[in-house]
Amino acid sequence: MRPVIEVLGGYEALTRRAAELFCAWAGEGTGPFRVALSGGRTPRALYEALAGPFRERVPWPRLRLFWGDERCVAAEDSRSNYRMAREAMLDRAPLSPSQIFRVEAERPPAEAARRYEETLKREFELADGERPRFDLILLGVGEQGHTASLFPGSPGLAPAPALVLDVSVEAEPPRRITFTLPVLNGAARVLFLVCGADKAGYVRSAIEGSRPAIPAGSVRPADGELRWLLDSAAAGQLKAR
């Protein structure tokens, strides 16, 4: 399935569109709506919008919140993806602790990855060899074309039975916990949020490059929807669409 690409005029328009999509998708069906959150400035604005102006449109009791990746730092560390989401949304929304499944990244990395994989297996009731099917995975594109904590050459990009890995990366902090590519590609919907001219080359490579161009370009759900929300700067190197 070809990706859906939407180019918005700027950061605020992109945030508003992302919140509209989130609310619409979360309102479908009646069961739990399982979402893997992302770190970064652009997702933070989305979380703040959901807990703010879009608060009454979010079916909060349905949400089950996970993280596609996490830095190996304490939960209160300023670099923690969990802390960012907590400050932007979790503490401001009608959510119970039973709806939030954070990575215990303060533990030794291998243990943290193993425990988070066990969490996925339990919450999705997975049999051996099965992978979770998230209703929505939020992603961005980093400085090396990475997504989640899948950097160029990451073992998480290869076909493997693992759902979650601890990885060493050329970034700070260097130890991360991340979903593997098969988990990302098993989602019902994947939504990339990308802003800024500094990401334009990576966006072009991911969307128009030969596979696998960069890690972000390897995210192609086999049986799901892939959508990119871009501001005009991030879309600046795409061919006319």
PAGU-128055 format. One record per residue (C-alpha): residue number from 1; residue in three letters; x, y, z. Coordinates in steps of 0.1 Angstrom, whole numbers. Layout:
# residues N
+-----+--------+-------+-------+-------+
| num | residu |  east | north |    up |
+-----+--------+-------+-------+-------+
| NUM |    ALA |     X |     Y |     Z |
...
+-----+--------+-------+-------+-------+
# end
This chain:
# residues 241
+-----+--------+-------+-------+-------+
| num | residu |  east | north |    up |
+-----+--------+-------+-------+-------+
|   1 |    MET |     0 |     0 |     0 |
|   2 |    ARG |    14 |    34 |   -10 |
|   3 |    PRO |    19 |    59 |    19 |
|   4 |    VAL |    -5 |    88 |    24 |
|   5 |    ILE |    14 |   120 |    24 |
|   6 |    GLU |     0 |   152 |    37 |
|   7 |    VAL |    19 |   185 |    36 |
|   8 |    LEU |     7 |   211 |    61 |
|   9 |    GLY |    17 |   248 |    61 |
|  10 |    GLY |    35 |   248 |    94 |
|  11 |    TYR |    41 |   233 |   128 |
|  12 |    GLU |     7 |   243 |   143 |
|  13 |    ALA |   -12 |   231 |   113 |
|  14 |    LEU |     6 |   198 |   115 |
|  15 |    THR |    -1 |   194 |   152 |
|  16 |    ARG |   -38 |   201 |   147 |
|  17 |    ARG |   -41 |   176 |   119 |
|  18 |    ALA |   -23 |   150 |   139 |
|  19 |    ALA |   -47 |   155 |   168 |
|  20 |    GLU |   -77 |   153 |   145 |
|  21 |    LEU |   -65 |   120 |   131 |
|  22 |    PHE |   -57 |   106 |   165 |
|  23 |    CYS |   -92 |   114 |   178 |
|  24 |    ALA |  -109 |   100 |   147 |
|  25 |    TRP |   -90 |    68 |   148 |
|  26 |    ALA |   -93 |    64 |   186 |
|  27 |    GLY |  -131 |    68 |   182 |
|  28 |    GLU |  -134 |    38 |   159 |
|  29 |    GLY |  -146 |     5 |   174 |
|  30 |    THR |  -152 |    -2 |   211 |
|  31 |    GLY |  -122 |   -21 |   224 |
|  32 |    PRO |   -89 |    -9 |   237 |
|  33 |    PHE |   -70 |    15 |   214 |
|  34 |    ARG |   -33 |     6 |   217 |
|  35 |    VAL |    -9 |    33 |   208 |
|  36 |    ALA |    29 |    34 |   208 |
|  37 |    LEU |    41 |    69 |   216 |
|  38 |    SER |    72 |    86 |   202 |
|  39 |    GLY |    97 |   111 |   217 |
|  40 |    GLY |   106 |   144 |   202 |
|  41 |    ARG |    94 |   180 |   199 |
|  42 |    THR |    67 |   174 |   173 |
|  43 |    PRO |    50 |   146 |   192 |
|  44 |    ARG |    51 |   167 |   224 |
|  45 |    ALA |    30 |   193 |   207 |
|  46 |    LEU |     5 |   166 |   197 |
|  47 |    TYR |     3 |   153 |   233 |
|  48 |    GLU |    -2 |   188 |   246 |
|  49 |    ALA |   -30 |   193 |   221 |
|  50 |    LEU |   -47 |   161 |   231 |
|  51 |    ALA |   -47 |   170 |   267 |
|  52 |    GLY |   -57 |   206 |   259 |
|  53 |    PRO |   -80 |   218 |   232 |
|  54 |    PHE |   -88 |   183 |   220 |
|  55 |    ARG |   -93 |   168 |   254 |
|  56 |    GLU |  -131 |   164 |   251 |
|  57 |    ARG |  -127 |   146 |   218 |
|  58 |    VAL |  -104 |   118 |   231 |
|  59 |    PRO |  -120 |    86 |   243 |
|  60 |    TRP |   -96 |    84 |   272 |
|  61 |    PRO |  -108 |    52 |   288 |
|  62 |    ARG |  -101 |    33 |   256 |
|  63 |    LEU |   -64 |    43 |   254 |
|  64 |    ARG |   -36 |    19 |   262 |
|  65 |    LEU |    -3 |    37 |   259 |
|  66 |    PHE |    31 |    22 |   251 |
|  67 |    TRP |    65 |    35 |   239 |
|  68 |    GLY |    81 |    25 |   206 |
|  69 |    ASP |   115 |    34 |   221 |
|  70 |    GLU |   131 |    47 |   252 |
|  71 |    ARG |   165 |    61 |   264 |
|  72 |    CYS |   182 |    40 |   291 |
|  73 |    VAL |   178 |    67 |   317 |
|  74 |    ALA |   156 |    71 |   349 |
|  75 |    ALA |   120 |    80 |   345 |
|  76 |    GLU |   126 |   115 |   359 |
|  77 |    ASP |   156 |   122 |   336 |
|  78 |    SER |   150 |   151 |   312 |
|  79 |    ARG |   160 |   128 |   283 |
|  80 |    SER |   133 |   103 |   291 |
|  81 |    ASN |   105 |    99 |   264 |
|  82 |    TYR |    82 |    88 |   292 |
|  83 |    ARG |    89 |   119 |   312 |
|  84 |    MET |    82 |   141 |   282 |
|  85 |    ALA |    48 |   124 |   275 |
|  86 |    ARG |    39 |   125 |   312 |
|  87 |    GLU |    45 |   162 |   314 |
|  88 |    ALA |    28 |   170 |   281 |
|  89 |    MET |    -2 |   147 |   285 |
|  90 |    LEU |    -3 |   119 |   310 |
|  91 |    ASP |    -5 |   141 |   341 |
|  92 |    ARG |   -31 |   164 |   325 |
|  93 |    ALA |   -55 |   137 |   312 |
|  94 |    PRO |   -80 |   114 |   328 |
|  95 |    LEU |   -58 |    83 |   325 |
|  96 |    SER |   -53 |    56 |   351 |
|  97 |    PRO |   -19 |    39 |   358 |
|  98 |    SER |   -34 |     7 |   344 |
|  99 |    GLN |   -35 |    23 |   309 |
| 100 |    ILE |     1 |    33 |   308 |
| 101 |    PHE |    29 |     8 |   300 |
| 102 |    ARG |    63 |    25 |   302 |
| 103 |    VAL |    97 |    10 |   296 |
| 104 |    GLU |   115 |     4 |   329 |
| 105 |    ALA |   146 |    20 |   314 |
| 106 |    GLU |   162 |    25 |   348 |
| 107 |    ARG |   169 |   -12 |   348 |
| 108 |    PRO |   199 |   -28 |   331 |
| 109 |    PRO |   192 |   -25 |   293 |
| 110 |    ALA |   189 |   -63 |   286 |
| 111 |    GLU |   165 |   -67 |   315 |
| 112 |    ALA |   145 |   -37 |   305 |
| 113 |    ALA |   141 |   -50 |   270 |
| 114 |    ARG |   131 |   -84 |   282 |
| 115 |    ARG |   106 |   -71 |   306 |
| 116 |    TYR |    90 |   -48 |   280 |
| 117 |    GLU |    87 |   -77 |   255 |
| 118 |    GLU |    70 |   -97 |   283 |
| 119 |    THR |    46 |   -67 |   288 |
| 120 |    LEU |    37 |   -68 |   251 |
| 121 |    LYS |    31 |  -105 |   251 |
| 122 |    ARG |     9 |  -102 |   281 |
| 123 |    GLU |   -11 |   -72 |   271 |
| 124 |    PHE |   -16 |   -84 |   235 |
| 125 |    GLU |   -21 |  -121 |   247 |
| 126 |    LEU |     5 |  -133 |   222 |
| 127 |    ALA |    13 |  -169 |   215 |
| 128 |    ASP |    49 |  -179 |   208 |
| 129 |    GLY |    60 |  -164 |   175 |
| 130 |    GLU |    32 |  -138 |   173 |
| 131 |    ARG |    37 |  -101 |   171 |
| 132 |    PRO |    15 |   -73 |   185 |
| 133 |    ARG |    -7 |   -54 |   162 |
| 134 |    PHE |    -9 |   -18 |   174 |
| 135 |    ASP |   -38 |     3 |   164 |
| 136 |    LEU |   -14 |    32 |   160 |
| 137 |    ILE |    24 |    37 |   161 |
| 138 |    LEU |    37 |    73 |   162 |
| 139 |    LEU |    71 |    79 |   147 |
| 140 |    GLY |    95 |   106 |   137 |
| 141 |    VAL |   127 |   108 |   117 |
| 142 |    GLY |   160 |   116 |   135 |
| 143 |    GLU |   193 |   131 |   126 |
| 144 |    GLN |   207 |    99 |   111 |
| 145 |    GLY |   175 |    89 |    93 |
| 146 |    HIS |   166 |    67 |   122 |
| 147 |    THR |   132 |    61 |   136 |
| 148 |    ALA |   123 |    48 |   171 |
| 149 |    SER |   158 |    38 |   181 |
| 150 |    LEU |   165 |    19 |   148 |
| 151 |    PHE |   197 |    35 |   135 |
| 152 |    PRO |   216 |    25 |   104 |
| 153 |    GLY |   229 |   -10 |   109 |
| 154 |    SER |   207 |   -17 |   139 |
| 155 |    PRO |   200 |   -54 |   146 |
| 156 |    GLY |   164 |   -44 |   151 |
| 157 |    LEU |   161 |   -38 |   113 |
| 158 |    ALA |   167 |   -75 |   105 |
| 159 |    PRO |   140 |  -102 |   106 |
| 160 |    ALA |   142 |  -116 |   141 |
| 161 |    PRO |   119 |  -132 |   167 |
| 162 |    ALA |   126 |  -104 |   192 |
| 163 |    LEU |    99 |   -78 |   196 |
| 164 |    VAL |   120 |   -55 |   217 |
| 165 |    LEU |   158 |   -50 |   218 |
| 166 |    ASP |   184 |   -31 |   238 |
| 167 |    VAL |   207 |   -14 |   213 |
| 168 |    SER |   238 |     8 |   214 |
| 169 |    VAL |   236 |    38 |   191 |
| 170 |    GLU |   258 |    67 |   180 |
| 171 |    ALA |   238 |    93 |   199 |
| 172 |    GLU |   233 |   105 |   234 |
| 173 |    PRO |   225 |    86 |   255 |
| 174 |    PRO |   240 |    56 |   237 |
| 175 |    ARG |   219 |    28 |   251 |
| 176 |    ARG |   183 |    25 |   240 |
| 177 |    ILE |   153 |     2 |   242 |
| 178 |    THR |   134 |    -1 |   209 |
| 179 |    PHE |   107 |   -20 |   191 |
| 180 |    THR |   121 |   -40 |   162 |
| 181 |    LEU |   111 |   -33 |   126 |
| 182 |    PRO |    87 |   -63 |   124 |
| 183 |    VAL |    67 |   -48 |   153 |
| 184 |    LEU |    65 |   -14 |   135 |
| 185 |    ASN |    55 |   -30 |   102 |
| 186 |    GLY |    28 |   -51 |   120 |
| 187 |    ALA |     8 |   -20 |   130 |
| 188 |    ALA |   -27 |   -12 |   117 |
| 189 |    ARG |   -16 |    24 |   113 |
| 190 |    VAL |    18 |    42 |   114 |
| 191 |    LEU |    19 |    80 |   115 |
| 192 |    PHE |    51 |    99 |   109 |
| 193 |    LEU |    53 |   134 |   122 |
| 194 |    VAL |    82 |   154 |   107 |
| 195 |    CYS |    89 |   192 |   107 |
| 196 |    GLY |   119 |   212 |    95 |
| 197 |    ALA |   141 |   217 |    65 |
| 198 |    ASP |   169 |   198 |    82 |
| 199 |    LYS |   148 |   166 |    78 |
| 200 |    ALA |   139 |   172 |    41 |
| 201 |    GLY |   166 |   150 |    27 |
| 202 |    TYR |   157 |   121 |    50 |
| 203 |    VAL |   121 |   125 |    42 |
| 204 |    ARG |   129 |   123 |     5 |
| 205 |    SER |   151 |    93 |    10 |
| 206 |    ALA |   125 |    75 |    31 |
| 207 |    ILE |    96 |    81 |     8 |
| 208 |    GLU |   112 |    81 |   -26 |
| 209 |    GLY |   144 |    62 |   -22 |
| 210 |    SER |   150 |    26 |   -31 |
| 211 |    ARG |   144 |     3 |    -2 |
| 212 |    PRO |   159 |     2 |    23 |
| 213 |    ALA |   170 |    38 |    19 |
| 214 |    ILE |   174 |    47 |    56 |
| 215 |    PRO |   158 |    30 |    87 |
| 216 |    ALA |   127 |    53 |    84 |
| 217 |    GLY |   122 |    41 |    48 |
| 218 |    SER |   120 |     5 |    59 |
| 219 |    VAL |    88 |    12 |    78 |
| 220 |    ARG |    62 |    -1 |    54 |
| 221 |    PRO |    33 |   -19 |    71 |
| 222 |    ALA |    24 |   -50 |    52 |
| 223 |    ASP |   -12 |   -49 |    61 |
| 224 |    GLY |   -18 |   -14 |    74 |
| 225 |    GLU |   -18 |    23 |    67 |
| 226 |    LEU |    13 |    44 |    65 |
| 227 |    ARG |     8 |    82 |    67 |
| 228 |    TRP |    33 |   110 |    67 |
| 229 |    LEU |    24 |   144 |    81 |
| 230 |    LEU |    50 |   170 |    69 |
| 231 |    ASP |    53 |   207 |    72 |
| 232 |    SER |    62 |   225 |    40 |
| 233 |    ALA |    99 |   226 |    50 |
| 234 |    ALA |   102 |   189 |    56 |
| 235 |    ALA |    85 |   182 |    23 |
| 236 |    GLY |   107 |   206 |     4 |
| 237 |    GLN |   128 |   180 |   -15 |
| 238 |    LEU |    99 |   158 |   -25 |
| 239 |    LYS |    89 |   156 |   -61 |
| 240 |    ALA |    58 |   175 |   -70 |
| 241 |    ARG |    28 |   154 |   -59 |
+-----+--------+-------+-------+-------+
# end
